[in-house]
Amino acid sequence: MMVDSGPAAEPSAATNVSPEKDQKGNGDYASGGWKSDDGSLACGYSSFKGKRASMEDYYDLKSAKIDGQTIGLFGIFDGHGGSRAAEYLKEHLFDNLIRHPKFMTDTKLAISETYKKTDSDFLDAESNSSRDDGSTASAAILIGKHLYVANVGDSRAVISKAGNAIALSDDHKPNRSDERKRIEDAGGVVMWAGTWRVGGVLAMSRAFGNRLLKQFVVAEPEIQEQMVDEEMEFLVLASDGLWDVVTNEDAVSLVRVEEEPDAAARKLTETAFSRGSADNITCIVVRFHHDKKDVGSPPAVTEV
């Protein structure tokens, strides 16, 4: 059932639309899909441990209804140094976001503050741990026809618009000129150690967690907003296990030939693995059906 909240009520937790058992990181291949009852929106997901010894990717798909508006939340969380940070984001990020008092009125501010607060909460929760887990977060938040993509790290979001692949995030790599300047201005260093790394350690410039590098490796998201118009066909969110070996254009081409987004998500993970990806591979495909009811019409959630 949908999560309902009136203007004076605090939103309840959003409803999961993917099985909890698939989120345990036990290395099993997981895939599935969900459709709104009115047919305006469909999504599929696929997650594969691949050649890695352990699974550090997590994903989250949620639906909610707030003040009569249908909300869709889709996230990819790629852990490094362990899976705890990615798992924490899966458990808390979206619930924290829909509870932000300005989520509906100033969504970008709510996203930015929620990302930073969730990062702080994770570091507090792990304060007695000797581990220093970190994670990316590439999230898509759909409020009616407003699509927000908020990115931290090197997972990526790509849309297909009239057949053209358009990236809605820019990977946070230490050698990105603006990121390198930000790190060096904060007193950090970017070094080559097989690839460009912050302090010679971390191969991305923004992340959740990573306490030892927190002064330089921030969880401030870059946010892009798009209107879901007739030309927008679908959205792909994926960890770098996909993007390391599949270009944005290839991803769009692969998805376009599949009618169902769950089949498209599986095709993407299978293609990345067959092309030699050495990482965990996780992706979500969200397809917009414009011949159906308005994207903002409230669908009922079907558990998959």
N, C-alpha and C positions, 0 to 999 in steps of 0.2 A: 504494500500500500504506500501511497505517497506520504511524505512528511508534510503536515499542514501547520501553518502558524499564522495567526492574525497579527495585525500591526503592533499590538501590545504584548504579544507573547514572544518568548525566546524560542528560536527554531529548535526542534528536536534534532537528533542525529539523522543524517541523510541515510537513505535506504541503499544498501549494497545491491548492485546488479550483477555481481560475479561471485561465484562460490567461495566461501572462506577457506575451504580445504585446499584450493589452488594457491593460496597465498603463503604457504608454510615454508617455501624455499627448500623442499626436499629433493629437488632435482628432477622431478617428473615433468614431462611436457604437459602444459596446460593450455587449453584454448576453449573458446565459447563465444556466445553472442547474446545480444539483447535487442529488442525492438519496442518502440513505444506503441501503445494500442492504436493510436490514430495513424500510424505508418509514416509519420513525418521524419522520424529519426531512427537510425539503427547503428549499432556498433558491434565490433568484434575484437577479440583480444587473443594473443598468442604469446606464450612465454616458454623459453627453452634454455636449459642449463648449458647446452652446447659442449664445448671442449673444456670448460672450466671444471675444476674439482668440486666447487661449491656454487650454490646459487645465491647471488647477492642482488638480483633484480627483484623489485616488487612493483605492483601496479594496483590502481584503484579505480573503480567505476562506481559512481553514485548518482542517485537522482533525488531531487527534493522539490517541494512546492512551498514557496514563501510568498505571502501576500498575493496569492492568486497567480504568481508567475512560476512557470516550470523551470527548474534549474538542472543542468547536467554538468557533472564534474568528472574529468578523466585525467589520470595522472600516471606518469612513469617515474620510478625512483630507482636509480642505479647506484647501488652501494659500492664503496671501496674501503679496504682495510677491515672488512667485516660487513655483515648484513644488518646490524642493529639500527643504524641511522635510517636506512631505507625502510625497514619495517616500522619504525617509529612514525615516519611520514605517512605511510599507508594507514596507520592506526589513528592519526591525529590531525593531519594537515587540513583535510576538507571539513571535518567537523568543526575545527577551530575557525575556519573561514566563514562558514554560514552563520556562526554565532557572532561574528564581528558586527558591532552596531551599525556600521556604515556599509555593510556588504551590498545592500540594494541601492543605496543612494550615492555612494562614491566607491565603486567597485575596485578601481585601481589602487586607491589608498588602502582599502581593506585587504587586498591581496598582498601589497607590500608590507604592511604592518604584521599581517598574519604569518608571512614567511619568516620575518625576522624574529617574531615572538616564538614561533614553533622551534626555530633553531636554538634560541635561548633556553626554552623549556627542555629540549633534548640534552643540551650541554649540562643543565642543572641535574637532570635525571641520571646522567652518566658521570657525575662529578666524582664519585668514588671508584670509578672503573679505571683500570690501567690501559684500556683499549682507547683507540682514537679513530673510531669509525667516521665515515663521511658518506654523503649521498648527493646525487643530483636531484633535481625535481623539474620535470617539464609537464606543466599542467594546462589543460584547456577548461575554461569555465564558460558555459553557455547559459545566458539569461535571455530568454526569448530569442530574438534574432541577433543579440549582441554576443560575439565570441571574443573572449579574452584569453590570450596565451601568455603564461608567466613562466619564465625559464631561469633556472640556476644550474650551471654546469654544462656538460657536453651531451646530454640527451637533446633531442631536437623535435620541433613541430613543423610540419609541412602541409600546406593545403593544395588542392587542385582547383584552379579557377579557370573555367572554360578550357580545361585540358593542360593548363600551364602550371608547373610546379613552382610554388612560392613559399620560401622559408619564412616562418613567423617567429623564428628565434635564431640567434647568432651564437654559436658555440663559445662558451667561456674558456678560452685557451690562454695560457700565460703569455704567449707571443703575440696575441692580439694587441695592436699598438696602444689602444686606450686602456686595456687591462694591465699591460705591462707598466704603463705610466702610473696608474692608480696604485699598483703594488709597490713600485719603487718610491712613490711619494709617501707611502706609509712606512717606509724603512725596510721593505723587503727586497729580495733579489729573485730574478728569473734566470735560471741556469739551464744549460743543455746537459742532459743526462740520459741519453738514448732518445729523448724527446724533450721539448721545453717544459720545465717544471718549476713551480714555486719553491724557492729554497732548495732546489735540487731534489725535491721529494714528490710533490703532487702535480700531476699532468693536467690539472684544470685550475682555473683562477677563481671560481666561485663554487661554494658547496655548503651544504648543511653539515654540522659537526666539525671535524678536523680542528679540535680545540687548540692543538699546538701551533697551528698556522692561522688562527681565527682573526688575528689583526689584519691579515692580508687576504684571506680566503673568506669572503663575506657571503651571506645568504640573501643579499638584496636582489630581487628578481628584476629582469628586464621584461616589460609588459607590452604586448602589442594588442590592438583592438581591431576587429573586423566586423562588418555587417554581413550576416549570412544572406546573400542575395541569390538570385536565380543562377548565377554563374558559378557559385561555390558548390562543388560536387562532394568533396569529402576532405577529411583531416586525417593525417597520419602522425601519431606520437610514437617515438621509439627511442630505446637506449642506443648507445654508440656501437653496440654489438651489431646493429643493423647498418648504421650510417658509415661504419668503417669500410664496408665493402659494397654498399648499395647507394648510388647517387640519389639526390632528390628526384631527378627526372625518371630514373629507373623505378623508384618506388611508386610514383604516380602511374607510370605505364603498367606496372604489375597489378596495381589495385583496380585500374579502370576496366580490365578484362574480366574481373570477377564480379558477379552480380551481388553476392552476399559479403558483408564486411568481415564475418568470421572466416570465410574461405580466403579472403584477401589477406587477413592478418596471418593466417597459416602460411600462405604462399610467400609472404615477406620473410618470415623466420626461416622457412625451408630454403629460400634463395640465398639468404645471408650465410646459412650454414654450408650450403653447397659451394659457395664462393670462398670459403675458407675462414670465415669469422672465428676468431679464437676466444671470443667473449661470450658471456650470457647474452641472449637475444630476446628482447621483449618489445612488443608493439601493440598499439590500439589503433583501429581504424573506425572513424565516425563518418557515416554517410548521411547526407541530407537529401530527403525526397521532397522536392518542391511541388510535385504534382499532387501531394497529399495536403492535409490541413496545414495551417500556419505553424511554423516551428515553435511558436510560443504557446500553442494549444496544450493544455495539460494532459500528458499521457499517463496511464497507469503503469506501474512498474511490474514486470513479470520476473520473478526469480528464475535464474537459469541454473 
